[in-house]
């Protein structure tokens, strides 16, 4: 499979990582950990308040992240 924009390059598994610079990595990892530490317990609590199983909160969290990624 070839990339139509760059025929000599292999396509990226995650296209959003294409412009990532190595010096951004520590801050990006910290931001991801903070987001997870705040959002996952919040989603679990929201699901419980709604009378749903905690798994529903985790599914909502993943769906939200997926939607956020597609906005770019």
Backbone as CSV, one residue per row, in Angstrom:
resi,resn,N_x,N_y,N_z,CA_x,CA_y,CA_z,C_x,C_y,C_z
1,UNK,0.841,-1.180,0.000,0.000,0.000,0.000,0.881,1.236,0.000
2,UNK,0.602,2.170,-0.881,1.411,3.377,-0.956,0.594,4.586,-0.553
3,UNK,1.273,5.563,-0.041,0.641,6.815,0.349,0.539,7.698,-0.890
4,UNK,-0.620,8.247,-1.181,-0.796,9.023,-2.401,-0.090,10.367,-2.333
5,UNK,0.097,10.926,-1.152,0.757,12.217,-1.025,2.273,12.056,-1.121
6,UNK,2.802,11.057,-0.437,4.234,10.781,-0.440,4.440,9.342,-0.913
7,UNK,4.510,9.103,-2.217,4.587,7.729,-2.708,5.807,6.960,-2.210
8,UNK,6.903,7.660,-1.878,8.107,6.958,-1.444,8.094,6.633,0.050
9,UNK,7.121,7.122,0.785,7.053,6.895,2.225,5.939,5.922,2.562
10,UNK,6.143,5.179,3.621,5.093,4.283,4.099,4.072,5.100,4.891
11,UNK,2.797,4.762,4.810,1.788,5.523,5.556,1.937,5.294,7.061
12,UNK,1.614,6.305,7.812,1.681,6.246,9.268,0.505,5.455,9.815
13,UNK,0.755,4.747,10.895,-0.333,4.057,11.577,-1.277,5.087,12.195
14,UNK,-0.706,6.112,12.802,-1.484,7.211,13.376,-1.071,8.494,12.667
15,UNK,-1.918,8.995,11.791,-1.581,10.174,11.000,-1.338,11.398,11.872
16,UNK,-1.952,11.465,13.050,-1.769,12.627,13.915,-0.356,12.701,14.485
17,UNK,0.404,11.627,14.431,1.777,11.633,14.944,2.789,12.083,13.901
18,UNK,2.344,12.385,12.717,3.248,12.710,11.616,4.144,13.917,11.930
19,UNK,3.616,14.957,12.565,4.407,16.160,12.837,4.990,16.205,14.232
20,UNK,4.959,15.103,14.954,5.432,15.080,16.337,6.940,15.279,16.407
21,UNK,7.345,16.165,17.301,8.769,16.383,17.531,9.148,15.735,18.853
22,UNK,10.370,15.257,18.936,10.827,14.528,20.119,10.802,15.399,21.370
23,UNK,11.035,16.690,21.244,11.041,17.543,22.431,9.638,17.810,22.970
24,UNK,8.596,17.492,22.209,7.225,17.635,22.694,6.772,16.415,23.494
25,UNK,7.456,15.307,23.341,6.986,14.047,23.908,6.762,14.075,25.424
26,UNK,7.683,14.585,26.252,7.427,14.580,27.696,6.172,15.364,28.083
27,UNK,5.980,16.520,27.469,4.788,17.318,27.798,3.509,16.657,27.290
28,UNK,3.571,16.041,26.119,2.398,15.347,25.589,2.022,14.155,26.468
29,UNK,3.024,13.421,26.929,2.745,12.287,27.821,2.150,12.761,29.140
30,UNK,2.669,13.843,29.687,2.123,14.393,30.925,0.687,14.850,30.726
31,UNK,0.410,15.507,29.607,-0.955,15.955,29.319,-1.903,14.762,29.183
32,UNK,-1.451,13.699,28.546,-2.287,12.506,28.410,-2.565,11.840,29.746
33,UNK,-1.554,11.782,30.597,-1.754,11.199,31.929,-2.701,12.042,32.773
34,UNK,-2.559,13.358,32.711,-3.455,14.238,33.469,-4.893,14.128,32.967
35,UNK,-5.059,14.083,31.657,-6.400,13.929,31.095,-7.034,12.628,31.573
36,UNK,-6.266,11.557,31.541,-6.776,10.261,31.980,-7.097,10.276,33.472
37,UNK,-6.216,10.870,34.269,-6.415,10.902,35.719,-7.652,11.705,36.110
38,UNK,-8.008,12.692,35.323,-9.181,13.511,35.634,-10.444,12.939,35.003
39,UNK,-10.377,12.551,33.740,-11.578,12.201,32.986,-12.125,10.813,33.311
40,UNK,-11.264,9.838,33.545,-11.771,8.477,33.777,-12.601,8.402,35.062
41,UNK,-12.115,8.896,36.209,-12.982,8.856,37.397,-14.267,9.666,37.222
42,UNK,-14.179,10.762,36.500,-15.373,11.571,36.243,-16.403,10.782,35.433
43,UNK,-15.945,10.070,34.418,-16.866,9.282,33.600,-17.464,8.116,34.381
44,UNK,-16.670,7.509,35.246,-17.189,6.426,36.087,-18.272,6.949,37.026
45,UNK,-18.030,8.122,37.615,-19.024,8.711,38.525,-20.287,9.121,37.782
46,UNK,-20.128,9.679,36.590,-21.287,10.093,35.807,-22.142,8.891,35.425
47,UNK,-21.507,7.804,35.043,-22.258,6.594,34.709,-22.996,6.063,35.923
48,UNK,-22.353,6.100,37.067,-23.004,5.605,38.291,-24.198,6.482,38.671
49,UNK,-24.036,7.799,38.540,-25.154,8.704,38.836,-26.328,8.480,37.893
50,UNK,-26.043,8.073,36.675,-27.095,7.815,35.694,-27.712,6.434,35.859
51,UNK,-27.178,5.647,36.816,-27.702,4.309,37.033,-27.183,3.290,36.030
52,UNK,-26.071,3.596,35.379,-25.475,2.703,34.396,-24.253,2.019,34.993
53,UNK,-23.830,0.914,34.406,-22.606,0.277,34.896,-21.387,1.140,34.591
54,UNK,-20.322,0.995,35.369,-19.120,1.803,35.138,-18.540,1.641,33.734
55,UNK,-18.744,0.491,33.130,-18.226,0.270,31.778,-18.812,1.273,30.788
56,UNK,-20.048,1.698,31.030,-20.675,2.678,30.139,-19.924,4.004,30.195
57,UNK,-19.429,4.369,31.369,-18.636,5.587,31.488,-17.327,5.488,30.736
58,UNK,-16.694,4.311,30.800,-15.440,4.126,30.071,-15.669,4.149,28.561
59,UNK,-16.772,3.564,28.133,-17.103,3.588,26.704,-17.352,5.021,26.256
60,UNK,-18.031,5.809,27.087,-18.272,7.214,26.748,-16.958,7.988,26.669
61,UNK,-16.020,7.672,27.551,-14.713,8.338,27.531,-13.974,8.033,26.228
62,UNK,-13.948,6.779,25.836,-13.257,6.386,24.605,-13.957,6.997,23.386
63,UNK,-15.284,7.007,23.402,-16.024,7.598,22.282,-15.746,9.096,22.177
64,UNK,-15.650,9.769,23.324,-15.330,11.185,23.315,-13.945,11.464,22.775
65,UNK,-12.983,10.648,23.161,-11.628,10.809,22.641,-11.595,10.562,21.133
66,UNK,-12.328,9.580,20.701,-12.387,9.257,19.267,-13.004,10.437,18.502
67,UNK,-14.055,10.995,19.044,-14.693,12.151,18.407,-13.777,13.355,18.379
68,UNK,-13.027,13.561,19.449,-12.085,14.687,19.508,-10.993,14.504,18.465
69,UNK,-10.539,13.294,18.272,-9.494,13.036,17.293,-9.998,13.309,15.876
70,UNK,-11.266,13.012,15.601,-11.824,13.189,14.263,-12.114,14.636,13.923
71,UNK,-12.103,15.525,14.927,-12.388,16.930,14.686,-11.259,17.597,13.931
72,UNK,-10.053,17.178,14.176,-8.901,17.809,13.518,-9.035,17.641,12.079
